[in-house]
Amino acid sequence: MDETSPTGSPSAGSPPTIGVIGLGRMGAPIARALTAEFAVGGFDIDPTRGGSVPGLRSFGSVGDLAAASDVLVTVLPGLAELQEVMRSALPALRRGGLWADLTSGDPAVTRDLAAQVHERGIDVVSAPMGGSVAEAERAALIFYLGGAESAVERALPVLRPLSRPDGLRRAGSRPEDGQIVKLLANGLWFAHALAAAEALLIGQGWGMQPSDLHRLLRDSAGGSRFLDDHAERLLDGDYLTTFGLDRVVDELDAVAAMGRVAGAPTPVLDASGAAHRAALERYGSELGELLAVRMLEEDAGRTLRRERR
């Protein structure tokens, strides 16, 4: 028997039933972590993916999963997939339930979807993720939480098993606030990666070894999260192939649109967006967050690699 209150929310003391939509590179490890503490159902457009999550109850449709879940968690590749899923999920969501969206999307779309969900008596938390597939596997993600305080409090027990100790970061009281922070953070990272690669190529052209220059720049006034945590992988020839270049461009286009709405000039972020669009034209929708850096290397006629001693 389903132990729910008349509103459809779980009875006091009863753990909520979690539904996860999206069981890909990020969604599968998230669902695996949740099955340790909750009853979890799942749906993915590829029905074979549910088999990678022991203990998961697979559903045949978005609507069926949404109707069976106290908390619906969406972990999708991007905005288009989110909008398509919510067209089917929205009519089936339980009144009194909670929708937690972990997708990196668009604040305007999040605001509009949240308004529709709220009209049905359902709480909304936008919690776009920061982190890699490896960090998802280690349950060491960062989440930027946007939503009413009461909704966030409901979401915390679901998100805490997925995050690192300091990973639950309050962005604001509106669902779109989480998306704003995440998109701006990503926009800065992509710009920092390009600027750092340009600096390393300049130094290399003047006879310095990229790894030596990286070590010096990392601890300088020009340091960045990219230089701290990710440039080492570039020097090993890794272009971070867990995120598609087309998704990078989608996010940078969303940042540019945010700037226009805000009336803020964005020449640096626009230049980064143009470079990433040029990389997309060259390589297509390949996996690789640093493919725009690969384009710089090709245009310079050399690669940024650790020297062999």
Beta strands, then each sheet from edge to edge (+ up, - down):
strand 1: 17-21
strand 2: 39-43
strand 3: 57-58
strand 4: 71-74
strand 5: 98-101
strand 6: 123-126
strand 7: 129-130
strand 8: 141-146
strand 9: 163-172
sheet 1: 3+ 2+ 1+ 4+ 5+ 6+
sheet 2: 7+ 8- 9-
end
